[in-house]
Amino acid sequence: MNLADKILALLYDRGELTAAEIAESLRQDEENIKLTLKGMEKEGLVLEKEKGLLFKKKVFSLTPTGLEKANKVKEDLQNKANKLMTAIQQGEDPQVIVQEYADLIPLMMAMSLIDMMMLQDLLFIDFMNF
């Protein structure tokens, strides 16, 4: 799943967010997020607007086209989250699971698609390898 798809899924789940909030949720560099959002804006997937009276901030939201695509991305992500949880429950090798799903776990956690308690063993393995 590419960064734009991750952003679409997060905006679908949370609504309007700043680039910094997106970066924090996805554990990505904010500049990378901003560049990706600019491209997504050109594609007509997201819309940037100012929000707030005294403390203005720029937030991003989905356009109707972005909403349609985000819905498909979220369904795909939900299926992957279900596969991840099944793999954990069936006792598959934690190192293999972490390698396969590592880039999606922060997004799945941000969207509450996976049970944190189930990840406990995986996170321990992941930290031990670094």
Disulfide bonds with the S-S distance in Angstrom:
none
